[in-house]
Amino acid sequence: MQALIQNVEQKFRELFNEEPMLVRSPGRINLIGEHTDYNEGFVLPASIDRAIYFALSPRNDGQCRFFANDLNDEYQCRVDELTKSGKGWPNYLCGVVDQINKRGYTIPGFNCVFGGNIPIASGLSSSAAIEAGLAYALNNMFHFHLNELSLVKIAQKAENEFVGVQCGIMDQLINIYGRERKVLKLDCRTLEHEYYPFERDDLQLVLCDTRVHRELAASEYNLRRLQCEAGVEALRKYDVNIRSLRDVNIDFLKAHQKELSPVIYKRCKYVIEENERVLAACQDLQREDYGTFGQRMFASHAGLRDEYEVSCAELDVLVEKATKIDGVLGARMMGAGFGGCTINLVQQAALDNFYREMNRAYKDSMQRDLLFYPTQIEAGTSKINVQLIEA
Ligand code: GLA
Protein backbone atom coordinates (compact mmCIF):
# COMPACT_ATOMS: atom_id res chain seq x y z
CA MET A 1 0.00 0.00 0.00
CA GLN A 2 2.80 2.36 0.93
CA ALA A 3 4.38 1.98 -2.50
CA LEU A 4 1.09 2.62 -4.26
CA ILE A 5 0.49 5.89 -2.45
CA GLN A 6 4.06 6.95 -2.99
CA ASN A 7 3.79 6.33 -6.73
CA VAL A 8 0.74 8.53 -6.95
CA GLU A 9 2.23 11.18 -4.72
CA GLN A 10 5.49 11.22 -6.64
CA LYS A 11 3.73 11.59 -9.98
CA PHE A 12 1.68 14.41 -8.55
CA ARG A 13 4.79 16.29 -7.38
CA GLU A 14 6.43 15.71 -10.74
CA LEU A 15 3.46 17.12 -12.64
CA PHE A 16 2.36 19.91 -10.36
CA ASN A 17 5.25 20.54 -8.00
CA GLU A 18 2.93 21.01 -5.04
CA GLU A 19 1.97 19.47 -1.72
CA PRO A 20 -1.08 17.22 -2.39
CA MET A 21 -3.97 16.18 -0.24
CA LEU A 22 -4.10 12.34 -0.21
CA VAL A 23 -7.20 10.15 -0.11
CA ARG A 24 -7.63 6.39 -0.03
CA SER A 25 -10.81 4.99 -1.62
CA PRO A 26 -11.33 1.22 -1.37
CA GLY A 27 -12.92 -1.41 -3.58
CA ARG A 28 -15.69 -3.58 -2.20
CA ILE A 29 -16.90 -7.11 -1.90
CA ASN A 30 -20.48 -8.24 -1.41
CA LEU A 31 -21.02 -11.32 0.73
CA ILE A 32 -24.59 -11.88 -0.39
CA GLY A 33 -27.49 -9.86 -1.86
CA GLU A 34 -26.76 -9.41 -5.56
CA HIS A 35 -28.95 -7.33 -7.87
CA THR A 36 -31.16 -6.53 -4.90
CA ASP A 37 -30.08 -2.93 -4.28
CA TYR A 38 -32.03 -1.38 -7.17
CA ASN A 39 -35.04 -3.45 -6.12
CA GLU A 40 -35.06 -1.69 -2.74
CA GLY A 41 -33.88 -4.88 -1.08
CA PHE A 42 -30.97 -5.92 1.14
CA VAL A 43 -27.22 -6.27 0.56
CA LEU A 44 -24.23 -7.26 2.70
CA PRO A 45 -21.10 -5.55 1.34
CA ALA A 46 -17.75 -4.59 2.89
CA SER A 47 -14.88 -2.31 1.85
CA ILE A 48 -11.56 -4.03 1.27
CA ASP A 49 -7.78 -3.79 1.29
CA ARG A 50 -7.53 -2.80 -2.36
CA ALA A 51 -7.93 0.85 -3.13
CA ILE A 52 -7.50 3.81 -5.42
CA TYR A 53 -5.29 6.57 -4.08
CA PHE A 54 -5.85 10.20 -4.98
CA ALA A 55 -3.45 13.11 -4.76
CA LEU A 56 -5.11 16.49 -5.25
CA SER A 57 -4.60 20.22 -4.99
CA PRO A 58 -6.86 23.18 -5.74
CA ARG A 59 -6.57 25.47 -8.77
CA ASN A 60 -8.30 28.78 -9.33
CA ASP A 61 -8.55 28.90 -13.11
CA GLY A 62 -11.62 26.68 -13.56
CA GLN A 63 -9.55 23.80 -14.95
CA CYS A 64 -9.70 20.13 -13.90
CA ARG A 65 -6.48 18.31 -14.66
CA PHE A 66 -6.60 14.55 -14.24
CA PHE A 67 -3.80 12.05 -14.55
CA ALA A 68 -4.56 8.29 -14.47
CA ASN A 69 -1.25 6.94 -13.22
CA ASP A 70 -1.93 3.29 -14.06
CA LEU A 71 -2.87 4.18 -17.63
CA ASN A 72 -0.23 6.90 -17.95
CA ASP A 73 -2.92 9.04 -19.51
CA GLU A 74 -4.14 12.54 -18.86
CA TYR A 75 -7.30 14.52 -19.36
CA GLN A 76 -8.11 18.15 -18.94
CA CYS A 77 -11.38 20.04 -19.02
CA ARG A 78 -13.12 23.07 -17.62
CA VAL A 79 -15.26 22.67 -14.50
CA ASP A 80 -18.16 24.30 -16.31
CA GLU A 81 -17.71 22.59 -19.69
CA LEU A 82 -18.03 18.88 -19.09
CA THR A 83 -18.54 16.58 -22.02
CA LYS A 84 -18.46 12.81 -22.27
CA SER A 85 -15.02 11.56 -23.21
CA GLY A 86 -14.39 8.74 -25.64
CA LYS A 87 -11.51 7.64 -23.42
CA GLY A 88 -13.96 6.28 -20.89
CA TRP A 89 -12.11 6.79 -17.61
CA PRO A 90 -12.55 10.60 -17.36
CA ASN A 91 -16.32 10.14 -17.29
CA TYR A 92 -16.25 8.66 -13.78
CA LEU A 93 -14.50 11.82 -12.58
CA CYS A 94 -16.30 14.42 -14.69
CA GLY A 95 -19.60 12.85 -13.63
CA VAL A 96 -18.77 13.74 -10.03
CA VAL A 97 -17.81 17.32 -10.90
CA ASP A 98 -21.07 17.56 -12.85
CA GLN A 99 -23.14 16.39 -9.87
CA ILE A 100 -21.44 18.81 -7.50
CA ASN A 101 -22.09 21.63 -9.99
CA LYS A 102 -25.73 20.60 -10.22
CA ARG A 103 -26.08 20.92 -6.45
CA GLY A 104 -24.97 24.53 -6.70
CA TYR A 105 -21.45 24.25 -5.25
CA THR A 106 -18.59 26.06 -6.95
CA ILE A 107 -15.46 24.09 -7.72
CA PRO A 108 -12.69 26.59 -8.54
CA GLY A 109 -10.61 23.93 -10.36
CA PHE A 110 -8.20 21.22 -9.23
CA ASN A 111 -5.32 18.90 -10.07
CA CYS A 112 -5.79 15.18 -9.53
CA VAL A 113 -3.52 12.17 -9.92
CA PHE A 114 -4.93 8.75 -9.07
CA GLY A 115 -3.98 5.08 -9.23
CA GLY A 116 -4.16 1.91 -7.21
CA ASN A 117 -4.64 -1.81 -7.12
CA ILE A 118 -8.35 -2.48 -7.61
CA PRO A 119 -8.48 -4.64 -10.72
CA ILE A 120 -10.61 -2.95 -13.38
CA ALA A 121 -13.82 -4.63 -14.58
CA SER A 122 -13.46 -7.46 -12.08
CA GLY A 123 -16.57 -6.62 -10.09
CA LEU A 124 -14.73 -4.96 -7.18
CA SER A 125 -16.20 -1.54 -7.94
CA SER A 126 -13.18 0.36 -9.05
CA SER A 127 -15.61 2.78 -10.68
CA ALA A 128 -17.44 3.51 -7.42
CA ALA A 129 -14.04 3.93 -5.75
CA ILE A 130 -13.13 6.61 -8.30
CA GLU A 131 -16.49 8.35 -8.04
CA ALA A 132 -16.96 8.28 -4.29
CA GLY A 133 -13.25 8.90 -3.66
CA LEU A 134 -13.27 12.07 -5.77
CA ALA A 135 -16.55 13.27 -4.23
CA TYR A 136 -15.05 12.78 -0.77
CA ALA A 137 -11.79 14.50 -1.74
CA LEU A 138 -13.44 17.56 -3.32
CA ASN A 139 -15.78 17.89 -0.36
CA ASN A 140 -12.80 17.91 1.98
CA MET A 141 -10.61 20.17 -0.09
CA PHE A 142 -13.24 22.83 -0.73
CA HIS A 143 -15.11 22.51 2.59
CA PHE A 144 -18.51 21.98 1.04
CA HIS A 145 -19.77 20.27 4.21
CA LEU A 146 -21.72 17.70 2.25
CA ASN A 147 -22.70 14.83 4.53
CA GLU A 148 -21.77 11.20 3.88
CA LEU A 149 -25.05 10.27 2.29
CA SER A 150 -24.87 13.23 -0.10
CA LEU A 151 -21.42 12.07 -1.20
CA VAL A 152 -22.82 8.59 -1.84
CA LYS A 153 -25.66 9.99 -3.93
CA ILE A 154 -23.37 12.30 -5.90
CA ALA A 155 -21.18 9.30 -6.73
CA GLN A 156 -24.11 7.09 -7.68
CA LYS A 157 -25.70 9.77 -9.88
CA ALA A 158 -22.36 10.37 -11.58
CA GLU A 159 -22.48 6.74 -12.69
CA ASN A 160 -26.18 6.88 -13.63
CA GLU A 161 -26.09 10.13 -15.57
CA PHE A 162 -22.56 10.59 -16.89
CA VAL A 163 -21.36 7.02 -17.31
CA GLY A 164 -24.83 5.73 -18.20
CA VAL A 165 -25.08 2.64 -16.00
CA GLN A 166 -28.25 2.56 -13.92
CA CYS A 167 -26.46 1.09 -10.90
CA GLY A 168 -28.01 0.88 -7.45
CA ILE A 169 -26.57 2.49 -4.33
CA MET A 170 -24.57 -0.39 -2.83
CA ASP A 171 -21.10 0.24 -4.23
CA GLN A 172 -20.91 3.94 -3.57
CA LEU A 173 -22.47 3.60 -0.12
CA ILE A 174 -20.12 0.94 1.16
CA ASN A 175 -17.18 2.91 -0.21
CA ILE A 176 -18.02 5.76 2.17
CA TYR A 177 -19.55 3.77 5.06
CA GLY A 178 -17.22 0.74 5.15
CA ARG A 179 -15.53 -0.25 8.42
CA GLU A 180 -12.59 -2.44 9.28
CA ARG A 181 -13.50 -6.10 9.92
CA LYS A 182 -17.23 -5.40 9.51
CA VAL A 183 -19.81 -6.16 6.88
CA LEU A 184 -22.71 -3.79 6.41
CA LYS A 185 -26.29 -4.93 6.21
CA LEU A 186 -28.00 -2.26 4.17
CA ASP A 187 -31.69 -1.78 3.60
CA CYS A 188 -31.62 -0.16 0.18
CA ARG A 189 -35.11 1.31 0.59
CA THR A 190 -34.72 3.13 3.90
CA LEU A 191 -30.89 3.18 3.80
CA GLU A 192 -30.94 1.96 7.40
CA HIS A 193 -27.80 0.00 8.04
CA GLU A 194 -26.21 -2.16 10.64
CA TYR A 195 -22.63 -3.45 10.99
CA TYR A 196 -21.89 -7.12 11.64
CA PRO A 197 -18.46 -8.35 12.72
CA PHE A 198 -16.72 -10.54 10.17
CA GLU A 199 -13.39 -11.46 11.67
CA ARG A 200 -12.74 -15.11 12.21
CA ASP A 201 -9.03 -15.95 12.18
CA ASP A 202 -9.73 -19.46 10.93
CA LEU A 203 -11.59 -18.24 7.84
CA GLN A 204 -10.37 -16.38 4.76
CA LEU A 205 -12.28 -14.58 2.04
CA VAL A 206 -10.70 -15.23 -1.35
CA LEU A 207 -11.70 -13.71 -4.65
CA CYS A 208 -11.04 -15.72 -7.81
CA ASP A 209 -10.74 -13.49 -10.86
CA THR A 210 -11.92 -15.07 -14.12
CA ARG A 211 -10.30 -12.17 -16.00
CA VAL A 212 -13.33 -12.22 -18.21
CA HIS A 213 -15.14 -8.99 -18.96
CA ARG A 214 -18.02 -9.01 -21.36
CA GLU A 215 -19.05 -5.82 -23.02
CA LEU A 216 -22.70 -6.75 -22.69
CA ALA A 217 -22.49 -6.40 -18.90
CA ALA A 218 -23.73 -2.78 -18.84
CA SER A 219 -26.59 -3.28 -21.29
CA GLU A 220 -27.70 -6.54 -19.64
CA TYR A 221 -27.55 -4.80 -16.26
CA ASN A 222 -29.89 -2.04 -17.43
CA LEU A 223 -32.13 -4.69 -19.01
CA ARG A 224 -32.42 -6.59 -15.70
CA ARG A 225 -33.56 -3.40 -14.05
CA LEU A 226 -36.26 -2.95 -16.66
CA GLN A 227 -37.37 -6.56 -16.29
CA CYS A 228 -37.76 -6.13 -12.53
CA GLU A 229 -39.75 -2.95 -13.12
CA ALA A 230 -41.98 -4.83 -15.57
CA GLY A 231 -42.59 -7.45 -12.88
CA VAL A 232 -43.55 -4.77 -10.35
CA GLU A 233 -45.91 -3.13 -12.80
CA ALA A 234 -47.69 -6.40 -13.56
CA LEU A 235 -47.96 -7.38 -9.89
CA ARG A 236 -49.16 -3.96 -8.79
CA LYS A 237 -52.43 -4.66 -10.60
CA TYR A 238 -53.19 -7.15 -7.85
CA ASP A 239 -51.94 -5.04 -4.94
CA VAL A 240 -51.55 -1.28 -5.28
CA ASN A 241 -49.16 -1.19 -2.32
CA ILE A 242 -46.42 -2.89 -4.32
CA ARG A 243 -43.75 -0.31 -5.15
CA SER A 244 -40.81 -2.60 -5.73
CA LEU A 245 -39.98 -6.31 -5.55
CA ARG A 246 -39.16 -5.65 -1.91
CA ASP A 247 -42.91 -5.57 -1.28
CA VAL A 248 -43.61 -8.96 -2.87
CA ASN A 249 -43.37 -12.26 -1.06
CA ILE A 250 -42.79 -15.56 -2.74
CA ASP A 251 -46.35 -16.88 -2.22
CA PHE A 252 -47.84 -13.80 -3.83
CA LEU A 253 -45.46 -14.15 -6.76
CA LYS A 254 -46.33 -17.82 -7.22
CA ALA A 255 -50.04 -17.05 -7.05
CA HIS A 256 -49.57 -14.67 -10.00
CA GLN A 257 -47.11 -16.69 -12.02
CA LYS A 258 -49.52 -16.97 -14.94
CA GLU A 259 -49.77 -13.22 -15.23
CA LEU A 260 -46.03 -12.89 -15.86
CA SER A 261 -43.89 -14.00 -18.78
CA PRO A 262 -41.55 -16.88 -17.84
CA VAL A 263 -38.50 -14.59 -17.99
CA ILE A 264 -40.00 -11.88 -15.79
CA TYR A 265 -41.19 -14.54 -13.34
CA LYS A 266 -37.69 -15.98 -13.02
CA ARG A 267 -36.13 -12.56 -12.47
CA CYS A 268 -38.65 -11.68 -9.76
CA LYS A 269 -38.34 -15.05 -8.05
CA TYR A 270 -34.58 -14.70 -7.79
CA VAL A 271 -34.75 -11.20 -6.29
CA ILE A 272 -37.40 -12.11 -3.73
CA GLU A 273 -35.49 -15.20 -2.61
CA GLU A 274 -32.16 -13.36 -2.54
CA ASN A 275 -33.62 -10.76 -0.18
CA GLU A 276 -34.74 -13.55 2.13
CA ARG A 277 -31.27 -15.08 1.95
CA VAL A 278 -29.60 -11.84 3.02
CA LEU A 279 -31.82 -11.51 6.08
CA ALA A 280 -31.26 -15.15 7.01
CA ALA A 281 -27.51 -14.81 6.40
CA CYS A 282 -27.35 -11.92 8.88
CA GLN A 283 -28.88 -14.20 11.48
CA ASP A 284 -26.25 -16.82 10.62
CA LEU A 285 -23.58 -14.22 11.30
CA GLN A 286 -25.10 -13.39 14.66
CA ARG A 287 -24.89 -17.08 15.59
CA GLU A 288 -21.43 -17.33 14.01
CA ASP A 289 -22.83 -20.11 11.88
CA TYR A 290 -20.53 -19.68 8.89
CA GLY A 291 -21.41 -23.13 7.54
CA THR A 292 -25.04 -22.17 6.93
CA PHE A 293 -23.93 -18.75 5.75
CA GLY A 294 -21.79 -20.43 3.09
CA GLN A 295 -24.66 -22.63 1.94
CA ARG A 296 -26.66 -19.50 1.27
CA MET A 297 -23.80 -18.18 -0.88
CA PHE A 298 -24.04 -21.32 -3.03
CA ALA A 299 -27.82 -20.89 -3.25
CA SER A 300 -27.35 -17.27 -4.28
CA HIS A 301 -25.08 -18.36 -7.11
CA ALA A 302 -27.59 -20.93 -8.34
CA GLY A 303 -30.26 -18.21 -8.52
CA LEU A 304 -27.96 -15.80 -10.34
CA ARG A 305 -27.04 -18.51 -12.82
CA ASP A 306 -30.42 -20.10 -13.50
CA GLU A 307 -33.02 -17.44 -12.79
CA TYR A 308 -31.38 -14.05 -13.03
CA GLU A 309 -29.06 -15.33 -15.78
CA VAL A 310 -26.12 -13.00 -15.17
CA SER A 311 -23.43 -15.64 -14.67
CA CYS A 312 -21.15 -17.10 -17.35
CA ALA A 313 -19.31 -20.37 -18.01
CA GLU A 314 -16.11 -19.21 -16.31
CA LEU A 315 -17.87 -18.18 -13.10
CA ASP A 316 -19.91 -21.38 -13.06
CA VAL A 317 -16.82 -23.56 -13.42
CA LEU A 318 -15.26 -21.85 -10.42
CA VAL A 319 -18.29 -22.12 -8.16
CA GLU A 320 -18.92 -25.70 -9.20
CA LYS A 321 -15.33 -26.63 -8.39
CA ALA A 322 -15.49 -24.79 -5.06
CA THR A 323 -18.43 -26.96 -3.95
CA LYS A 324 -16.15 -30.00 -4.27
CA ILE A 325 -13.18 -28.76 -2.25
CA ASP A 326 -13.00 -29.57 1.45
CA GLY A 327 -12.93 -26.52 3.65
CA VAL A 328 -14.80 -24.24 1.25
CA LEU A 329 -17.87 -23.06 3.16
CA GLY A 330 -19.43 -21.03 0.37
CA ALA A 331 -18.84 -19.48 -3.05
CA ARG A 332 -20.74 -17.44 -5.59
CA MET A 333 -20.28 -14.95 -8.38
CA MET A 334 -20.05 -11.41 -7.15
CA GLY A 335 -21.18 -8.07 -8.54
CA ALA A 336 -23.08 -7.38 -11.72
CA GLY A 337 -21.97 -10.63 -13.41
CA PHE A 338 -20.93 -11.77 -16.92
CA GLY A 339 -17.36 -12.13 -15.69
CA GLY A 340 -15.34 -10.69 -12.86
CA CYS A 341 -14.75 -12.58 -9.63
CA THR A 342 -16.25 -15.26 -7.47
CA ILE A 343 -16.16 -14.74 -3.72
CA ASN A 344 -15.18 -17.77 -1.63
CA LEU A 345 -15.31 -18.37 2.10
CA VAL A 346 -12.50 -20.80 2.86
CA GLN A 347 -11.06 -22.33 6.02
CA GLN A 348 -7.49 -21.13 6.56
CA ALA A 349 -6.27 -24.71 6.90
CA ALA A 350 -7.68 -25.58 3.48
CA LEU A 351 -6.21 -22.61 1.59
CA ASP A 352 -3.19 -24.24 -0.07
CA ASN A 353 -5.27 -27.03 -1.45
CA PHE A 354 -7.93 -24.53 -2.52
CA TYR A 355 -5.46 -22.48 -4.58
CA ARG A 356 -4.02 -25.59 -6.20
CA GLU A 357 -7.31 -27.26 -7.04
CA MET A 358 -9.04 -24.13 -8.25
CA ASN A 359 -6.19 -23.15 -10.52
CA ARG A 360 -5.99 -26.62 -11.96
CA ALA A 361 -9.74 -26.73 -12.66
CA TYR A 362 -9.69 -23.32 -14.32
CA LYS A 363 -6.70 -24.20 -16.45
CA ASP A 364 -8.27 -27.48 -17.54
CA SER A 365 -11.56 -25.95 -18.60
CA MET A 366 -10.59 -22.42 -19.66
CA GLN A 367 -6.92 -22.82 -20.61
CA ARG A 368 -5.78 -19.92 -18.49
CA ASP A 369 -4.46 -19.22 -15.03
CA LEU A 370 -6.71 -18.04 -12.30
CA LEU A 371 -5.91 -14.93 -10.27
CA PHE A 372 -6.52 -15.04 -6.51
CA TYR A 373 -7.05 -12.10 -4.20
CA PRO A 374 -7.10 -13.10 -0.53
CA THR A 375 -9.09 -10.21 0.89
CA GLN A 376 -9.28 -8.34 4.19
CA ILE A 377 -12.09 -6.04 5.20
CA GLU A 378 -10.84 -2.51 5.76
CA ALA A 379 -12.27 0.95 6.38
CA GLY A 380 -14.12 3.06 3.82
CA THR A 381 -12.77 6.17 2.12
CA SER A 382 -10.60 8.42 4.25
CA LYS A 383 -7.89 11.05 4.10
CA ILE A 384 -4.35 9.78 4.43
CA ASN A 385 -2.13 11.31 7.01
CA VAL A 386 1.02 12.36 5.15
CA GLN A 387 3.19 12.10 8.28
CA LEU A 388 2.24 8.45 8.55
CA ILE A 389 3.48 7.71 5.05
CA GLU A 390 6.74 9.50 5.43
CA ALA A 391 7.47 7.99 8.85
C1 GLA B 1 -23.09 -3.46 -9.63
C2 GLA B 1 -23.90 -2.23 -9.27
C3 GLA B 1 -24.55 -2.37 -7.90
C4 GLA B 1 -25.30 -3.70 -7.76
C5 GLA B 1 -24.45 -4.86 -8.26
C6 GLA B 1 -25.22 -6.15 -8.32
O1 GLA B 1 -22.00 -3.58 -8.77
O2 GLA B 1 -23.09 -1.08 -9.29
O3 GLA B 1 -25.39 -1.28 -7.65
O4 GLA B 1 -26.53 -3.64 -8.42
O5 GLA B 1 -23.89 -4.62 -9.53
O6 GLA B 1 -25.60 -6.55 -7.05
Residues whose N, C-alpha, C, O or C-beta is under 5 A from the ligand:
A	BS01	GLA	G33 E34 H35 T36 D37 C167 G168 I169 M170 D171 G335 A336
